[in-house]
Amino acid sequence: MIVSKLKPREGSSPLLKRALRNDTETYGPPELCAWRVAPGVFWFQTRRPDIAEKFRHRRNARLVACSVGGAYLRIFEESMEPKRARSLVRRFLTVPNKPFFGRKRPLSRRNRGATSRQPENVT
C-alpha cells in the first residue's frame, strides 16, 4: 500500500483532508484491487489470469509489474477518473449472465404444462 507523507494543516478545508485521504485508498477485494498512483492514473492489481487477460485487451492499459516469485500477480496501469476505476473493478468482478435477483423467473403460462399439444400419432 502506498502511504502519503502529506498531512493536512490545522484549520485546512475538509475537501483537502478528503483528497489527501483518498491518495492511499484502495478499491476492490484481493482478487482485483485498484489504487491511485498519480492524479488521473490508477494501478490495478490482480491475481487471476482471466482478469489479467481482460486488462491485456484494453487499449489504454499497460502491464507495469508481474510476479517472479511463483504466485500469479499482474499490475496494470491505466489513466482514468476515480469513479471510472471503481466501476471498472465492480464490472470486472461481476458474474456475466447472473440472474438479477438470484432466482429464476416462473415459467410462462404457455410452458407450464409438461405435455405437448401435438398429437402423438400423425398418419
C-alpha positions in Angstrom: 0.0 0.0 0.0 1.2 3.5 -0.8 1.4 5.8 2.2 1.1 9.5 1.7 3.5 11.6 3.8 1.5 14.8 3.3 -0.6 15.8 6.4 -3.3 18.5 6.3 -2.6 21.5 8.4 -4.8 22.6 11.3 -7.7 24.6 10.0 -7.4 23.4 6.4 -10.6 22.7 4.5 -12.4 19.3 4.8 -12.1 18.9 1.0 -8.3 19.0 1.2 -8.3 16.4 4.1 -10.6 14.2 2.0 -8.4 14.5 -1.1 -5.3 13.5 0.9 -7.1 10.6 2.4 -8.1 9.3 -1.0 -4.5 9.1 -2.1 -3.9 5.9 -0.1 -7.4 4.4 -0.6 -7.7 1.1 -2.4 -10.8 -0.2 -4.1 -11.9 -3.8 -4.5 -11.2 -7.2 -3.0 -7.9 -9.1 -3.1 -8.5 -10.7 -6.5 -8.7 -7.2 -8.1 -7.9 -4.0 -6.4 -7.0 -0.5 -7.6 -5.3 2.5 -6.2 -4.2 5.9 -7.4 -0.5 6.4 -8.1 -0.8 9.9 -9.6 -3.6 12.3 -10.4 -5.7 10.5 -13.0 -3.5 7.4 -13.1 -4.6 4.1 -11.4 -2.8 0.8 -10.9 -4.9 -2.4 -10.9 -3.5 -5.5 -9.2 -4.9 -8.9 -9.9 -4.1 -12.5 -9.0 -6.5 -14.1 -11.5 -5.4 -14.9 -15.1 -8.8 -14.3 -16.5 -9.0 -10.7 -15.2 -5.4 -10.0 -16.4 -6.5 -11.2 -19.8 -9.3 -8.6 -19.8 -6.8 -5.8 -19.0 -4.4 -7.1 -21.6 -7.0 -6.5 -24.2 -7.8 -2.9 -23.1 -6.4 -0.3 -25.3 -5.1 2.2 -22.7 -4.0 -0.4 -20.1 -0.3 -1.4 -19.8 1.4 -4.0 -17.8 3.7 -2.4 -15.2 4.7 -5.3 -12.9 4.4 -9.1 -12.7 5.4 -11.6 -10.1 8.6 -13.6 -10.3 8.2 -15.5 -7.1 5.9 -18.2 -8.2 2.4 -16.8 -7.3 0.4 -15.2 -10.1 0.4 -11.4 -9.9 -0.1 -8.8 -12.5 -0.3 -5.0 -12.1 -1.7 -2.8 -14.9 -1.7 1.0 -15.2 -4.5 3.0 -16.8 -5.4 6.7 -16.9 -8.9 7.4 -15.7 -11.1 9.1 -13.1 -11.6 7.6 -9.6 -15.3 6.9 -10.4 -14.4 5.0 -13.5 -11.8 3.0 -11.7 -14.3 1.9 -9.1 -16.9 1.0 -11.7 -14.2 -1.0 -13.7 -13.3 -3.1 -10.7 -17.0 -3.7 -10.0 -17.7 -4.6 -13.6 -14.7 -7.0 -13.9 -15.8 -8.9 -10.8 -19.5 -9.3 -11.6 -20.5 -12.7 -13.0 -21.9 -12.4 -16.5 -25.5 -13.6 -17.1 -26.2 -14.0 -13.4 -29.9 -13.8 -12.6 -30.7 -10.3 -11.3 -32.5 -11.3 -8.1 -30.8 -14.6 -7.5 -33.7 -16.7 -8.7 -35.3 -17.9 -11.9 -38.5 -16.4 -13.2 -41.5 -18.6 -13.1 -42.5 -20.4 -16.3 -44.9 -18.6 -18.5 -48.5 -19.9 -18.8 -47.7 -21.3 -22.2 -44.8 -23.5 -20.9 -46.3 -24.7 -17.6 -47.8 -27.9 -18.9 -45.3 -30.6 -19.5 -47.3 -32.2 -22.3 -47.2 -31.2 -25.9 -50.4 -30.2 -27.7 -49.3 -32.0 -30.8 -51.0 -35.3 -31.5 -48.7 -38.3 -30.8 -49.6 -40.4 -33.9 -49.8 -38.4 -37.1 -50.9 -40.5 -40.1 
